[in-house]
Amino acid sequence: VTTAKKNPWLCSRRAFLGGLGAVGFSHLSPGAAHAQTRKRFVVVYVPEGMWTGADRPAAGATTLGSVFGPMDPFRSKITALDGFDIATAAADRPGVDEHHRLPHLLSSTKMVDGRTSGGPTLDQRIAKVIGGNSTFESLQFGVQIVYKDGSGRLIWKDRAEQLPAMEDPWQAYDRIFGNRMGPAVPPGQPGQPPPRSFDLRKSALDYSLGEIATIQPRLAASDRMRVDSYQQSLREIEKRLQGAPGGPAPGAPAAGGGGACPAPTVGAPMDVKAKPNFPMVAKLQIDLMVASFQCGITNVASLQFGNSVDQCTYPWLGVRRSGHDLSHGGSRAEQPKVYRWYAEQFAYLLGKLQAVPEGAGTMLDNTVVMWVSEFGNSFSHSLRNVLWFVMGNVGGFLKQGQVIKAPGRSVSDLHVTVLNAFGIPDKTFGDPAHCTGPIAGLIA
Amino acid sequence: MAATHTRKALSRYLPLALLYLPIACVGSVGEAPAGPEAPPGGPGPTPGGPGPSPGNPGGPKGPGGGPPAPGAGPAACSGNVGTSVVRRLTHVEYNNAVADLLGDKSQPANGFPDDGEAGFFKNSASVQSVPPLLAEGYLNSAAQLAERVNVRELVACDPSAAGCVADFIQRFGRRAFRRPLKPDEGQRLQQVFENARTKADVETGVRALVAAVLVAPHFLYYVEVGGQDSGTPGVKKLAPFELAARLGSLLWASLPDNELLDAAAAGRLTTREQVLVQAQRMLKDPRARAATNVFYEQWLGVNELENANKDAQLFPQFTAELVEAMREESVRFVNHVIWEADGKLATLLSAPFSFVDSRLAPLYGVSVPSGQGFQRVALNPAERAGIVTQASLLAAFSPAVETSPFKRGAWVRTRLLCQELPVPPNEVPPLPEPKAGQSNRQRAEQHTSAPGCNSCHTLIDGLGFGFEQYDVLGRARKMDRGLPVDSSGEVTATSDINGKFNGGAELAKLLARSEQVRDCAPTQWLRYALARPEAPEDTCSLQQLKRSFASSGGNLRELVLALTQTDAFLHYRRPEGP
């Protein structure tokens, strides 16, 4: 059941926004002034990883191959990282089984109790540095994430603090462009000034922060952590309510000076959990993500397609078993179809980024996009020999248009390289025992 | 903790063609359950002795099913309890709480990001952080609920009149926080009201008050710090209001009512007998049905049905309506067994009837007059017995195209037998592709008959093969891919029901008479009630609960009441550290 259906405020709020978008917001965010220097980071998760005999990109070839070919138009801006290990996951034994390793992918830490990440994920480290001039330090998008345990939890603000993804583009629209955390506006009155000037949410938030402070001292550290996470989340919202640096609303000039900040079109809500709607939800999430960048609303985003133990059956591709059943010996002709479809989604994302002029180049020149997945061989659920991609660039830091084969090298080395690309001078990322340092060949 | 996670993981995800080299198998599950003749307390950890390790909370243990040991009354556990956890309201509890507080049944938490999962239960504290998306949900929901409130009805006096709002703050705050307000807490809420009243009007003041209470940590979290010393080092008795809150959560998945809070305030929630009186009263309330359904849906995995996925071409009848009917059948059946029939676990597992409507009738091969909703029907006893063979579970634990003996077998092993499956090793060799002319079972056997694999796989395969007579929708079938279905199976590694059987109904009847299964139900209830896996210090309480459940003849109504009498439920142990 779509959550959009359950939210009686959503439709009218969107109608209201439609009216507002037409007249445009007059305020320009302080963020827009920094437009030229905006750097952005995107990580996209694709479930189930590579399979035996997959057509992997070859060095020096003129195409990324039969599976990744849809990304060929951007080949000069893509590096394939082939043969790397999710070393912290492979070492975290006995731990949990391979179906639950998502927290490892971007945190490179040993999991806590087999349930939660041991530290922040790469995107969150980067967001701390480049997220300050935007409304949201980071945004998490998702498409049909069925499992909410270790199979589905990709992004972690910190140890044991998971950041769930927005899986409903209509709710996401409302949150990102609808100023939901701004003054309360009653539904059904498009364009009308809010009649109630008193903001119940702001008042409640202030009160709650005060109360949290009264109970924290009474709690043991392990319990306090959970209450602290509520406090931190409220503080983040408080900053937004106070008009922290943020982007202009739809209709206003874009952050990068390349035309108007676009009002994305999301159309009529649909059942976001229905498998046939998976492609439409994916497209909308990508549209919202790029629009959020253009409008200066965020600089860091993730997009999570499903989860480990992929439950999508890809009916629009004529595939009948779920992605996970395919990895357990379903017809092997079908898995390449699935991966090619994901490559097409990347092509769509990269195309959208490249279509936005920014400075002397395009938004893709200021955006690093990572393709991550959990298995190097989905048939054996191996956490080694993965194929990941790093795309786009930031200040020309990355050397693109190549294949880097590094059997046995830890993905943590990629993570620290990306940290360096964003000006974070760390020598290691995550568990230092599984990180040897930046990948020299990836640096221009 | 990892083990709890894995238990769920394997039961849910075990794929069609799992081929794991079971290096760790024998060690993990082979801590063989002791026979039923073992003395109480003998096979399992003895009180005060070493309990199950936290990493292996569900390992087979002695059934403890004999007659109560001398002195095994409620006081026998010396107030011992595992480390308590501060957790937040689950989304179900949030929805129920705002319904109780405001009469608003809109279930706003359905729009929140999902509760985390760990083990089978969605109340596990270990995954309960509050990310910004959830905090926004709390704030938006609070504001929207407050906007909708009829202020006059809610405060039940003229809010401009002297004392009206101050009284309301005490009344509303006590209910929402499950305890009386401290003076300074009342003052701060009064300030919220005054602030909004000054800037807007009196009505807005009340709305601001309501919104504030709904985002207060005292409302959203079960904050426990304990009351009087218990006599056991590190352990306190729960303070009466903390106990009231636990009872509300356990029995109603909501807030305590005023009667319960009054009892706590008056010192009438102190003795076990007083707790029992309240629990008995609360169980008679309709809210208890919905609340205990939450447990049964999560324990049995009926809630997994929402993630079930079938190939649309092969199974076009697998519509949202059919899924809803499957779920409702199980809910009605569980409710009936527990509240209207004998309340026995054995009945739950093997009753020869169920509740079927016209949507489900073709699936079960029975006829039900359409337009009359669900009817109690007798099912073919050769095919069906109890919850074990209901379509909801058979469909929930099946992939999209072929059945999975592994998923279904793991369901029995982890959820009903309370045993864990070992973590499979890394780097499993790739599997052979399916061959034509091979039944699903033959294909599965091919993967798992290899030496080294089968010692693990017999733990699940022998159980799961018995369900081959049902397709991925739960329909009975005689043929699979042109070959006769083979539903012969074997129960292994249990304390009392090892042996061969044929088909799901036979398996269900074995499970229904198993002492190991009978001991599993209290274990799962305790995990749910404490929102954490059992710890060694809970062993005595758990053994006591098992004995009490056994002596009630496996009565599930009595089990919930007995749970409220255990030291583990009644006590608090502060986490170590600062």
Interface residues (C-beta under 8 A of the other chain):
Chain A: T3 K6 N7 P8 W9 T52 A90 R93 P94 G95 V96 D97 E98 H99 H100 M111 D113 G114 R115 T116 Q140 V146 Y147 K148 D149 G150 S151 K157 A160 E161 Q162 L163 P164 M166 Q171 R175 R180 M181 A184 P186 R196 S197 F198 L200 R201 S203 A204 L205 Y207 S208 G210 E211 I212 T214 I215 R218 L219 A220 A221 S222 D223 M225 R226 V227 S229 Y230 S233 L234 E236 I237 K275 V309 Q311 T313 P315 R320 R321 S322 H324 D325 S327 H328 G329 G330 S331 R332 N377 F379 S380 H381 S382 L383 R384
Chain B: M1 A2 A3 H5 T6 K8 A9 L10 R12 Y13 P15 L16 A17 L18 A24 V85 V86 R87 R88 S106 Q107 N110 G111 P113 D114 D115 G116 E117 A118 A125 S126 V127 Q128 S129 V130 P131 P132 L133 L134 A135 E136 L139 N140 A142 A143 Q144 A146 E147 D184 E185 R188 L189 V192 N195 A196 K199 A200 T204 R207 A208 A211 A212 L214 V215 A216 P217 H218 L220 Y221 V223 V225 N307 N309 D311 A312 Q313 L314 P399 A400 V401 P422 V423 P424 N426 E427 V428 P429 P430 L431 P432 E433 P434 R574 P575 E576 G577 P578
